[in-house]
Amino acid sequence: MEKEIAFELHKTSRLIRRYMDSHALKDEIDHLTGTHGWAIGYFFDHRDKDIFQRDFEKECNIRRSTATAILQRMEQNGLILRESVDYDARLKKITLTDKALDLHERIKEDFAALETKLRASLNEEEVDCFFAVLSKIQKEVDPDAQTSGCQRT
């Protein structure tokens, strides 16, 4: 039987998530997941402006319920605060706590190590081809979706 693209992408995603969940500063914070690490990176990279849950949902291409669960867990673990803004009482901007800011650099190092590991057996042409194919697949599944996802820099 021929390999199925969707199944292989799903399997690879789970392997990466499992890898990050088992390596993301586990000795220091029990409840820190790879997803929380990516979220911390996103909020850190956009700390110069007000970021709301809907921005996080859009950037990461996730549903409201998923974003709510992630953010509630991060808030419970003391990684983020939701603060009212002066110009709209209904909105709560998301800011990183000092705890999350202290962890950011080490999380960034963990993700850089993962990226190095993922690219280790690929040459530059293969990496470019991978991203081109991935972009085509993402656009085919959802033409309106942002293809950057919660990209780390």
N, CA and C of each residue as an Amber inpcrd file, in Angstrom:
protein
   459
   0.8340000  -1.1910000   0.0000000   0.0000000   0.0000000   0.0000000
   0.8770000   1.2510000   0.0000000   0.4290000   2.2250000  -0.7120000
   1.1300000   3.4960000  -0.8360000   1.0140000   4.3040000   0.4600000
   2.0880000   4.9990000   0.8320000   2.0560000   5.8490000   2.0250000
   1.0480000   6.9720000   1.8280000   0.4030000   7.3540000   2.9200000
  -0.5810000   8.4410000   2.8950000   0.0390000   9.6960000   3.4960000
  -0.0420000  10.7920000   2.7520000   0.5570000  12.0550000   3.1820000
   0.0060000  12.4960000   4.5320000  -1.3230000  12.5040000   4.6690000
  -1.9400000  12.9930000   5.9030000  -1.4880000  12.1770000   7.1120000
  -1.4580000  10.8580000   6.9600000  -1.0450000  10.0080000   8.0680000
   0.4160000  10.2680000   8.4400000   1.2830000  10.3860000   7.4580000
   2.7060000  10.6120000   7.7220000   2.9470000  11.9760000   8.3660000
   2.1940000  12.9960000   7.9360000   2.3100000  14.3140000   8.5680000
   1.8520000  14.2480000  10.0260000   0.7370000  13.5720000  10.2530000
   0.1980000  13.4320000  11.6080000   1.2030000  12.6900000  12.5040000
   1.7440000  11.6050000  11.9970000   2.7010000  10.8110000  12.7580000
   3.9470000  11.6450000  13.0880000   4.4410000  12.3860000  12.1150000
   5.6210000  13.2200000  12.3220000   5.3380000  14.3240000  13.3450000
   4.1750000  14.9230000  13.2410000   3.7890000  15.9620000  14.2000000
   3.7540000  15.4140000  15.6220000   3.1910000  14.2360000  15.7870000
   3.1290000  13.6140000  17.1160000   4.5280000  13.2870000  17.6350000
   5.4010000  12.8060000  16.7710000   6.7720000  12.4960000  17.1830000
   7.4990000  13.7550000  17.6570000   7.3270000  14.8440000  16.9140000
   7.9640000  16.1070000  17.3000000   7.3850000  16.6110000  18.6180000
   6.0640000  16.5660000  18.7490000   5.4230000  17.0220000  19.9960000
   5.9080000  16.1820000  21.1730000   5.9570000  14.8760000  21.0050000
   6.4090000  13.9830000  22.0750000   7.8690000  14.2760000  22.4250000
   8.6940000  14.4860000  21.4230000  10.1020000  14.8060000  21.6590000
  10.2300000  16.0930000  22.4770000   9.5150000  17.1400000  22.0450000
   9.6130000  18.4210000  22.7530000   9.0140000  18.3360000  24.1480000
   7.9170000  17.6220000  24.2940000   7.3030000  17.5030000  25.6140000
   8.2140000  16.7640000  26.5890000   9.0650000  15.8910000  26.0780000
   9.9630000  15.1480000  26.9650000  11.2930000  15.8760000  27.1920000
  11.5620000  16.9220000  26.4080000  12.8360000  17.6280000  26.5330000
  12.7050000  19.0700000  27.0040000  11.5180000  19.6120000  27.0340000
  11.3230000  21.0460000  27.3050000  11.4450000  21.3550000  28.8000000
  12.6690000  21.4860000  29.2590000  12.9510000  21.8960000  30.6390000
  12.1880000  21.0680000  31.6650000  12.0730000  19.7730000  31.4260000
  11.2740000  18.9040000  32.2810000  11.7550000  18.8950000  33.7260000
  13.0420000  19.0720000  33.9400000  13.5560000  19.0380000  35.3030000
  13.0930000  20.2410000  36.1240000  12.7470000  21.3320000  35.4440000
  12.4030000  22.5540000  36.1580000  10.9040000  22.7850000  36.2790000
  10.1720000  22.4720000  35.2260000   8.7320000  22.7360000  35.2360000
   8.0140000  21.5140000  34.7070000   7.2610000  20.8830000  35.5630000
   6.5580000  19.6590000  35.1880000   5.5270000  19.8660000  34.0910000
   4.8580000  20.9880000  34.1200000   3.7190000  21.1850000  33.2230000
   4.0630000  21.9580000  31.9580000   5.3290000  22.2080000  31.7060000
   5.7240000  22.9270000  30.5000000   5.7370000  21.9570000  29.3250000
   4.9780000  22.2830000  28.2920000   4.9450000  21.4390000  27.0990000
   5.6120000  22.1760000  25.9490000   5.8630000  21.4410000  24.8750000
   6.4170000  22.0670000  23.6800000   5.5000000  23.1560000  23.1590000
   4.1970000  22.9170000  23.2350000   3.2200000  23.9170000  22.7820000
   3.3460000  25.1880000  23.6050000   3.5270000  25.0380000  24.9190000
   3.7060000  26.2200000  25.7630000   4.9860000  26.9570000  25.3830000
   6.0070000  26.2060000  25.0400000   7.2610000  26.8210000  24.6100000
   7.0810000  27.6430000  23.3510000   6.3540000  27.0710000  22.3670000
   6.0910000  27.8250000  21.1390000   5.2530000  29.0760000  21.4410000
   4.2810000  28.9310000  22.3290000   3.4400000  30.0810000  22.6880000
   4.2770000  31.1650000  23.3750000   5.1370000  30.7640000  24.2930000
   6.0110000  31.7380000  24.9620000   6.8560000  32.4720000  23.9200000
   7.3820000  31.7310000  22.9580000   8.1730000  32.3580000  21.8990000
   7.3650000  33.3520000  21.0930000   6.1280000  32.9920000  20.7620000
   5.2620000  33.8980000  19.9980000   4.9870000  35.1720000  20.7940000
   4.6060000  35.0190000  22.0650000   4.3070000  36.1970000  22.8780000
   5.5650000  37.0350000  23.1110000   6.7020000  36.3900000  23.2540000
   7.9580000  37.1220000  23.4270000   8.2860000  37.9230000  22.1750000
   8.1570000  37.2990000  21.0220000   8.4780000  37.9740000  19.7630000
   7.5430000  39.1450000  19.4670000   6.3560000  39.1590000  20.0900000
   5.3640000  40.2150000  19.8530000   5.0810000  41.0270000  21.1180000
   6.0250000  41.0610000  22.0220000   5.8200000  41.7380000  23.3040000
   5.7090000  43.2510000  23.1870000   6.0640000  43.8050000  22.0300000
   6.0040000  45.2460000  21.8370000   4.6040000  45.7390000  21.4590000
   3.6460000  44.8110000  21.3230000   2.2700000  45.2190000  21.0150000
   1.2940000  44.3720000  21.8170000   0.0540000  44.8360000  21.8820000
  -0.9760000  44.0920000  22.5910000  -1.3740000  42.8590000  21.7810000
  -1.2800000  41.6950000  22.4040000  -1.6590000  40.4400000  21.7690000
  -2.8420000  39.8710000  22.5400000  -3.8540000  39.4770000  21.7910000
  -5.0650000  38.9190000  22.3770000  -5.2250000  37.4690000  21.9330000
  -6.1490000  36.7790000  22.5710000  -6.3540000  35.3720000  22.2420000
  -6.6300000  35.1760000  20.7600000  -7.4150000  36.0490000  20.1610000
  -7.7540000  35.8810000  18.7370000  -6.5090000  35.9830000  17.8480000
  -5.5210000  36.8070000  18.2590000  -4.2610000  36.9090000  17.5050000
  -3.5020000  35.5850000  17.5930000  -3.4690000  35.0200000  18.7760000
  -2.8040000  33.7380000  19.0100000  -3.4800000  32.6340000  18.1870000
  -4.8090000  32.6190000  18.1790000  -5.5660000  31.6310000  17.3960000
  -5.2210000  31.7260000  15.9160000  -5.2260000  32.9470000  15.4180000
  -4.9710000  33.1660000  13.9900000  -3.5430000  32.7860000  13.6190000
  -2.5790000  33.2360000  14.3950000  -1.1770000  32.9660000  14.0880000
  -0.8550000  31.4750000  14.1340000  -1.4350000  30.7790000  15.0880000
  -1.1470000  29.3470000  15.2560000  -2.1390000  28.4580000  14.5170000
  -3.1340000  29.0830000  13.8800000  -4.1410000  28.3460000  13.1220000
  -4.8050000  27.2770000  13.9870000  -5.2830000  27.7170000  15.1650000
  -5.9530000  26.8110000  16.0850000  -7.3400000  27.3430000  16.4150000
  -8.1880000  26.4430000  16.8600000  -9.5580000  26.8240000  17.2200000
  -9.5770000  27.5510000  18.5580000 -10.6590000  28.2680000  18.7630000
 -10.8220000  29.0420000  19.9910000 -10.7230000  28.1550000  21.2350000
 -11.3790000  26.9930000  21.1920000 -11.3670000  26.1000000  22.3520000
  -9.9550000  25.5960000  22.6580000  -9.1860000  25.3270000  21.6280000
  -7.7980000  24.8710000  21.8190000  -6.9630000  25.9880000  22.4270000
  -7.0950000  27.1870000  21.8830000  -6.3500000  28.3330000  22.4120000
  -6.7340000  28.5920000  23.8700000  -8.0150000  28.5000000  24.1610000
  -8.4800000  28.7170000  25.5320000  -7.8330000  27.7280000  26.4820000
  -7.8040000  26.4540000  26.1080000  -7.2140000  25.4230000  26.9640000
  -5.7220000  25.6710000  27.1720000  -5.0130000  26.0050000  26.1060000
  -3.5700000  26.2720000  26.2100000  -3.3220000  27.4630000  27.1330000
  -4.0560000  28.5470000  26.8970000  -3.8360000  29.7670000  27.6730000
  -4.2490000  29.6000000  29.1350000  -5.3280000  28.8580000  29.3900000
  -5.7320000  28.6170000  30.7790000  -4.6500000  27.8460000  31.5260000
  -4.0870000  26.8430000  30.8690000  -3.0310000  26.0460000  31.4950000
  -1.7840000  26.9010000  31.7340000  -1.4520000  27.7370000  30.7840000
  -0.2910000  28.6070000  30.9490000  -0.5140000  29.6040000  32.0820000
  -1.7420000  30.0920000  32.1980000  -2.0680000  31.0280000  33.2720000
  -1.9860000  30.3170000  34.6320000  -2.5190000  29.0960000  34.7070000
  -2.4520000  28.3120000  35.9450000  -1.0110000  28.0380000  36.3620000
  -0.1470000  27.8620000  35.3880000   1.2580000  27.5670000  35.6610000
   2.1120000  28.8140000  35.8340000   1.4640000  29.9760000  35.8470000
   2.1830000  31.2200000  36.1090000   3.0560000  31.6950000  34.9770000
   2.6930000  31.3400000  33.7300000   3.4980000  31.7410000  32.5770000
   2.9630000  32.9860000  31.8780000   1.6540000  33.2160000  31.9760000
   1.0510000  34.3960000  31.3490000   0.0810000  35.0680000  32.3070000
  -0.2130000  36.3240000  31.9820000  -1.2650000  37.0840000  32.6490000
  -2.2130000  37.5780000  31.5700000  -3.4740000  37.6680000  31.9010000
  -4.4500000  38.3020000  31.0070000  -4.8580000  39.6050000  31.6760000
  -4.5690000  40.6950000  30.9890000  -4.7840000  42.0130000  31.5680000
  -5.7430000  42.8340000  30.7120000  -6.6160000  43.5770000  31.3680000
  -7.5390000  44.4480000  30.6510000  -6.7740000  45.5650000  29.9560000
  -7.3490000  46.0500000  28.8730000  -6.7740000  47.2020000  28.1810000
  -7.7080000  48.3920000  28.3660000  -7.1320000  49.5760000  28.3720000
  -7.9020000  50.7940000  28.6250000  -8.9730000  51.0500000  27.5730000
  -8.6960000  50.6940000  26.3280000  -9.5670000  51.0760000  25.2290000
 -10.7300000  50.1170000  24.9610000 -10.7790000  48.9520000  25.6340000
 -11.9030000  48.0320000  25.4480000 -11.9340000  47.0570000  26.6210000
 -12.9030000  47.2260000  27.5020000 -12.9900000  46.4120000  28.7140000
 -13.2300000  44.9360000  28.4130000 -13.7150000  44.6300000  27.2230000
 -13.9770000  43.2290000  26.8650000 -12.6970000  42.4720000  26.5150000
 -11.6620000  43.1850000  26.1270000 -10.4320000  42.5520000  25.6740000
  -9.4350000  42.3640000  26.8150000  -8.7470000  41.2400000  26.7690000
  -7.6910000  40.9540000  27.7360000  -6.4160000  40.6470000  26.9550000
  -5.4270000  41.5140000  27.1140000  -4.1580000  41.2600000  26.4270000
  -3.3770000  40.2130000  27.2020000  -2.5590000  39.4920000  26.4770000
  -1.7730000  38.4220000  27.0730000  -0.3390000  38.9070000  27.2170000
   0.1770000  38.8090000  28.4280000   1.5640000  39.1910000  28.6810000
   2.2630000  38.0400000  29.3930000   3.5470000  37.9350000  29.1420000
   4.3600000  36.9150000  29.7990000   4.7180000  37.3620000  31.2040000
   4.7490000  36.4100000  32.1080000   5.1860000  36.6980000  33.4760000
   6.7110000  36.6840000  33.5160000   7.2620000  37.1270000  34.6250000
   8.7210000  37.0770000  34.8080000   9.2140000  35.6300000  34.7230000
   8.4160000  34.7150000  35.2280000   8.7680000  33.2930000  35.1640000
   8.9530000  32.8460000  33.7060000   8.0150000  33.2130000  32.8470000
   8.1070000  32.8440000  31.4250000   9.2710000  33.5470000  30.7540000
   9.4870000  34.8060000  31.0930000  10.6190000  35.5520000  30.5170000
  11.9480000  34.9060000  30.9080000  12.0350000  34.4260000  32.1490000
  13.2570000  33.7510000  32.5940000  13.4880000  32.4500000  31.8260000
  12.4000000  31.7650000  31.4580000  12.5000000  30.4920000  30.7470000
  12.7270000  30.6580000  29.2480000  12.3970000  31.8140000  28.7260000
  12.3920000  32.0140000  27.2740000  13.6970000  31.6220000  26.6010000
  14.8050000  32.0730000  27.1120000  16.0910000  31.8020000  26.4510000
  16.3900000  30.3090000  26.4070000  16.0900000  29.6120000  27.4910000
  16.3400000  28.1690000  27.5110000  15.3790000  27.4190000  26.5940000
  14.1440000  27.8970000  26.5120000  13.1820000  27.2990000  25.5760000
  13.6710000  27.5070000  24.1450000  14.1390000  28.7080000  23.8670000
  14.6650000  29.0340000  22.5390000  15.8200000  28.0970000  22.1780000
  16.6730000  27.8140000  23.1380000  17.7840000  26.8930000  22.9140000
  17.2830000  25.4770000  22.6230000  16.2390000  25.0430000  23.3520000
  15.6530000  23.7140000  23.1110000  15.1190000  23.6110000  21.6820000
  14.4240000  24.6490000  21.2330000  13.8560000  24.6210000  19.8870000
  14.9410000  24.7110000  18.8180000  15.9990000  25.4560000  19.1010000
  17.1180000  25.5220000  18.1500000  17.7780000  24.1490000  18.0270000
  17.8960000  23.4440000  19.1450000  18.4780000  22.0980000  19.1130000
  17.5890000  21.1520000  18.3170000  16.2710000  21.2680000  18.4790000
  15.3460000  20.4400000  17.7010000  15.4820000  20.7490000  16.2190000
  15.5320000  22.0250000  15.8830000  15.6590000  22.4110000  14.4690000
  16.9450000  21.8470000  13.8700000  18.0250000  21.9180000  14.6190000
  19.3020000  21.3550000  14.1620000  19.1650000  19.8520000  13.9450000
  18.5090000  19.1800000  14.8660000  18.2980000  17.7330000  14.7610000
  17.4570000  17.3930000  13.5240000  16.3980000  18.1720000  13.2710000
  15.5170000  17.9010000  12.1350000  16.2210000  18.1410000  10.7970000
  17.1210000  19.1010000  10.7690000  17.8220000  19.4350000   9.5250000
  19.1140000  18.6310000   9.3110000  19.5160000  17.8640000  10.3020000
  20.8230000  17.2010000  10.2890000  21.0700000  16.3450000   9.0510000
  20.0730000  15.6170000   8.6020000  20.2990000  14.7030000   7.4750000
  19.8100000  15.2730000   6.1440000  19.4510000  16.5630000   6.1350000
  18.9320000  17.1930000   4.9210000  19.9110000  18.2360000   4.4030000
  20.0030000  18.3400000   3.0840000  20.8080000  19.4280000   2.5280000
  19.8870000  20.6340000   2.2800000  20.4670000  21.7580000   1.8970000
  19.7080000  23.0010000   1.7240000  18.5890000  22.8510000   0.6880000
  18.8720000  22.1570000  -0.3910000  17.8770000  21.9470000  -1.4410000
  16.6980000  21.1280000  -0.9230000  16.9680000  20.1170000  -0.1250000
  15.8940000  19.3010000   0.4430000  15.0400000  20.1030000   1.4180000
  15.6710000  20.9540000   2.2040000  14.9320000  21.8080000   3.1410000
  14.0220000  22.7590000   2.3650000  14.5600000  23.4020000   1.3250000
  13.7510000  24.3080000   0.5110000  12.5830000  23.5710000  -0.1300000
  12.8340000  22.3810000  -0.6490000  11.7940000  21.5660000  -1.2710000
  10.7290000  21.1790000  -0.2340000  11.1800000  20.7900000   0.9540000
  10.2500000  20.4250000   2.0250000   9.2850000  21.5650000   2.3240000
   9.8210000  22.7730000   2.4900000   8.9700000  23.9120000   2.8120000
   8.0480000  24.2770000   1.6440000   8.5130000  24.1260000   0.4340000
   7.6740000  24.4000000  -0.7310000   6.5020000  23.4100000  -0.7870000
   6.7810000  22.1410000  -0.5780000   5.7330000  21.1180000  -0.5970000
   4.7640000  21.3360000   0.5600000   5.2970000  21.6150000   1.7340000
   4.4560000  21.8440000   2.9080000   3.5260000  23.0350000   2.6920000
   4.0470000  24.0920000   2.1090000   3.2330000  25.2700000   1.8210000
   2.0970000  24.9260000   0.8560000   2.3800000  24.1480000  -0.1810000
   1.3490000  23.7300000  -1.1340000   0.2600000  22.9110000  -0.4400000
   0.6790000  22.0090000   0.4240000  -0.2910000  21.1780000   1.1450000
  -1.1670000  22.0470000   2.0410000  -0.5570000  22.9660000   2.7630000
  -1.3090000  23.8420000   3.6610000  -2.3190000  24.6850000   2.8910000
  -1.9150000  25.2170000   1.7540000  -2.8230000  26.0390000   0.9440000
  -3.9490000  25.2060000   0.3490000  -3.6670000  23.9610000   0.0280000
  -4.6880000  23.0780000  -0.5220000  -5.7530000  22.7460000   0.5250000
  -5.3090000  22.5240000   1.7450000  -6.2240000  22.1740000   2.8250000
  -7.0320000  23.3940000   3.2680000  -6.3820000  24.5510000   3.3180000
  -7.0590000  25.7770000   3.7500000  -6.4270000  26.9720000   3.0430000
  -7.0150000  27.3970000   1.9170000  -6.4340000  28.5010000   1.1540000
  -6.2900000  29.8030000   1.9400000  -7.0980000  29.9760000   3.0040000
  -7.0410000  31.1950000   3.7850000  -6.0910000  31.1100000   4.9750000
  -5.5980000  29.9080000   5.2550000  -4.7490000  29.7120000   6.4210000
  -3.3960000  30.3740000   6.2330000  -2.8930000  30.9180000   7.3320000
  -1.5230000  31.4220000   7.3170000  -0.6240000  30.2080000   7.3500000
   0.3660000  30.1740000   6.5060000   1.2390000  29.0080000   6.4620000
   2.4080000  29.1200000   7.4290000   2.5470000  30.2520000   8.0950000
   3.6910000  30.3890000   9.0060000   3.4620000  29.6650000  10.3100000
   2.2100000  29.5160000  10.7420000   1.9390000  28.8720000  12.0270000
   2.6180000  29.6300000  13.1550000   2.8740000  28.9470000  14.2470000
   3.5650000  29.5470000  15.3810000   5.0580000  29.4030000  15.1550000
   5.5170000  30.0190000  14.1570000   6.9050000  29.8910000  13.7400000
   7.8230000  30.5610000  14.7450000   8.8960000  29.8990000  15.0450000
   9.9090000  30.4460000  15.9510000  11.0200000  31.0650000  15.1330000
  11.6120000  32.1110000  15.6850000  12.7350000  32.7510000  15.0040000
  14.0160000  32.5270000  15.7590000
